[in-house]
Amino acid sequence: MKLSEINKPKENYRDELYQTNNSYTIGVNDGKEFRNAIFTGTKLYHGKPMLTFVMKTNNEHINLNINQSYLSYSIEEPMEDENG
């Protein structure tokens, strides 16, 4: 391997698993399920990466933070039709 190949910038192959502002059904390993959770991003909590979501109820917004190691599954919810 040549020195120029070592210092060559790496291509970014990271696909985003979650798209910001998309709605997901989230299942965690203790059997709980959270439906229509809107992905807002990630953050560090005591050095551990957390997925952050917002759930809308009747009159309030509930913040949901999930440690990725406890995540069992996530299903992207279909987008709602804005015209109808």
NUNU-400399 format. One record per residue (C-alpha): z negated, x, y; residue number from 1. Coordinates in pm, 1 decimal, always signed. Layout:
BEGIN
<atom><w>Z</w><u>X</u><v>Y</v><num>NUM</num></atom>
...
***
This chain:
BEGIN
<atom><w>+0.0</w><u>+0.0</u><v>+0.0</v><num>1</num></atom>
<atom><w>+94.5</w><u>+131.1</u><v>+342.8</v><num>2</num></atom>
<atom><w>-144.4</w><u>+149.5</u><v>+635.8</v><num>3</num></atom>
<atom><w>+79.3</w><u>-87.3</u><v>+835.4</v><num>4</num></atom>
<atom><w>+41.7</w><u>-350.2</u><v>+560.8</v><num>5</num></atom>
<atom><w>-337.7</w><u>-325.6</u><v>+568.2</v><num>6</num></atom>
<atom><w>-358.4</w><u>-384.8</u><v>+943.8</v><num>7</num></atom>
<atom><w>-98.2</w><u>-660.6</u><v>+938.7</v><num>8</num></atom>
<atom><w>-243.0</w><u>-996.5</u><v>+1054.5</v><num>9</num></atom>
<atom><w>-306.7</w><u>-1234.9</u><v>+769.8</v><num>10</num></atom>
<atom><w>-127.0</w><u>-1566.9</u><v>+758.9</v><num>11</num></atom>
<atom><w>-351.9</w><u>-1865.6</u><v>+798.1</v><num>12</num></atom>
<atom><w>-345.1</w><u>-2065.4</u><v>+475.7</v><num>13</num></atom>
<atom><w>-650.2</w><u>-2275.1</u><v>+559.2</v><num>14</num></atom>
<atom><w>-565.0</w><u>-2641.9</u><v>+544.7</v><num>15</num></atom>
<atom><w>-806.0</w><u>-2868.7</u><v>+722.3</v><num>16</num></atom>
<atom><w>-965.6</w><u>-3090.4</u><v>+461.1</v><num>17</num></atom>
<atom><w>-1090.2</w><u>-3337.6</u><v>+718.8</v><num>18</num></atom>
<atom><w>-903.2</w><u>-3455.7</u><v>+1025.1</v><num>19</num></atom>
<atom><w>-1109.7</w><u>-3526.9</u><v>+1336.3</v><num>20</num></atom>
<atom><w>-1143.7</w><u>-3899.2</u><v>+1418.8</v><num>21</num></atom>
<atom><w>-1021.1</w><u>-4008.7</u><v>+1074.0</v><num>22</num></atom>
<atom><w>-1235.3</w><u>-4247.7</u><v>+872.9</v><num>23</num></atom>
<atom><w>-1366.8</w><u>-4151.3</u><v>+526.2</v><num>24</num></atom>
<atom><w>-1579.7</w><u>-4291.0</u><v>+247.0</v><num>25</num></atom>
<atom><w>-1834.3</w><u>-4021.4</u><v>+163.0</v><num>26</num></atom>
<atom><w>-2023.5</w><u>-3995.4</u><v>-166.0</v><num>27</num></atom>
<atom><w>-2314.2</w><u>-3758.3</u><v>-215.7</v><num>28</num></atom>
<atom><w>-2460.4</w><u>-3628.5</u><v>-539.5</v><num>29</num></atom>
<atom><w>-2762.4</w><u>-3862.9</u><v>-540.3</v><num>30</num></atom>
<atom><w>-2533.3</w><u>-4167.4</u><v>-568.0</v><num>31</num></atom>
<atom><w>-2534.5</w><u>-4282.0</u><v>-205.8</v><num>32</num></atom>
<atom><w>-2205.4</w><u>-4385.5</u><v>-49.0</v><num>33</num></atom>
<atom><w>-2122.1</w><u>-4405.7</u><v>+320.6</v><num>34</num></atom>
<atom><w>-1816.8</w><u>-4613.0</u><v>+410.3</v><num>35</num></atom>
<atom><w>-1606.1</w><u>-4588.0</u><v>+726.2</v><num>36</num></atom>
<atom><w>-1766.0</w><u>-4262.8</u><v>+839.8</v><num>37</num></atom>
<atom><w>-1559.3</w><u>-4107.9</u><v>+1119.9</v><num>38</num></atom>
<atom><w>-1534.1</w><u>-3728.3</u><v>+1098.5</v><num>39</num></atom>
<atom><w>-1637.6</w><u>-3559.8</u><v>+1424.3</v><num>40</num></atom>
<atom><w>-1642.9</w><u>-3193.0</u><v>+1320.6</v><num>41</num></atom>
<atom><w>-1873.7</w><u>-2929.5</u><v>+1177.6</v><num>42</num></atom>
<atom><w>-2188.3</w><u>-2754.8</u><v>+1296.8</v><num>43</num></atom>
<atom><w>-2443.9</w><u>-2504.4</u><v>+1174.8</v><num>44</num></atom>
<atom><w>-2794.2</w><u>-2626.3</u><v>+1090.9</v><num>45</num></atom>
<atom><w>-3035.1</w><u>-2342.2</u><v>+1011.9</v><num>46</num></atom>
<atom><w>-2734.9</w><u>-2127.6</u><v>+926.2</v><num>47</num></atom>
<atom><w>-2579.9</w><u>-2378.7</u><v>+685.2</v><num>48</num></atom>
<atom><w>-2245.1</w><u>-2543.5</u><v>+761.4</v><num>49</num></atom>
<atom><w>-2270.9</w><u>-2920.0</u><v>+794.8</v><num>50</num></atom>
<atom><w>-2003.3</w><u>-3188.4</u><v>+814.4</v><num>51</num></atom>
<atom><w>-2069.2</w><u>-3432.7</u><v>+1098.8</v><num>52</num></atom>
<atom><w>-1969.5</w><u>-3798.2</u><v>+1097.0</v><num>53</num></atom>
<atom><w>-2038.9</w><u>-4107.2</u><v>+1308.4</v><num>54</num></atom>
<atom><w>-2087.2</w><u>-4451.0</u><v>+1156.9</v><num>55</num></atom>
<atom><w>-2050.1</w><u>-4756.8</u><v>+1377.4</v><num>56</num></atom>
<atom><w>-2278.6</w><u>-5053.4</u><v>+1312.3</v><num>57</num></atom>
<atom><w>-2310.1</w><u>-5378.5</u><v>+1505.1</v><num>58</num></atom>
<atom><w>-2470.6</w><u>-5242.3</u><v>+1820.3</v><num>59</num></atom>
<atom><w>-2517.2</w><u>-4869.9</u><v>+1762.6</v><num>60</num></atom>
<atom><w>-2366.9</w><u>-4544.8</u><v>+1641.4</v><num>61</num></atom>
<atom><w>-2538.2</w><u>-4354.9</u><v>+1360.8</v><num>62</num></atom>
<atom><w>-2487.2</w><u>-3978.7</u><v>+1330.1</v><num>63</num></atom>
<atom><w>-2441.2</w><u>-3858.1</u><v>+972.8</v><num>64</num></atom>
<atom><w>-2469.9</w><u>-3487.4</u><v>+887.7</v><num>65</num></atom>
<atom><w>-2388.5</w><u>-3382.0</u><v>+532.6</v><num>66</num></atom>
<atom><w>-2444.5</w><u>-3043.4</u><v>+370.5</v><num>67</num></atom>
<atom><w>-2118.0</w><u>-2960.3</u><v>+195.2</v><num>68</num></atom>
<atom><w>-2299.3</w><u>-2854.4</u><v>-122.5</v><num>69</num></atom>
<atom><w>-2430.2</w><u>-3211.9</u><v>-168.7</v><num>70</num></atom>
<atom><w>-2091.0</w><u>-3373.7</u><v>-117.9</v><num>71</num></atom>
<atom><w>-1956.9</w><u>-3526.8</u><v>-438.4</v><num>72</num></atom>
<atom><w>-1639.9</w><u>-3686.0</u><v>-304.2</v><num>73</num></atom>
<atom><w>-1466.3</w><u>-3807.8</u><v>+7.3</v><num>74</num></atom>
<atom><w>-1185.5</w><u>-4060.4</u><v>+32.3</v><num>75</num></atom>
<atom><w>-977.1</w><u>-4096.8</u><v>+345.4</v><num>76</num></atom>
<atom><w>-971.1</w><u>-4456.9</u><v>+463.5</v><num>77</num></atom>
<atom><w>-633.8</w><u>-4609.5</u><v>+557.0</v><num>78</num></atom>
<atom><w>-557.2</w><u>-4611.1</u><v>+928.8</v><num>79</num></atom>
<atom><w>-592.5</w><u>-4951.5</u><v>+1093.8</v><num>80</num></atom>
<atom><w>-288.1</w><u>-5098.8</u><v>+1262.9</v><num>81</num></atom>
<atom><w>-352.0</w><u>-5079.0</u><v>+1637.7</v><num>82</num></atom>
<atom><w>-95.8</w><u>-5348.8</u><v>+1715.0</v><num>83</num></atom>
<atom><w>-234.3</w><u>-5622.6</u><v>+1499.0</v><num>84</num></atom>
***
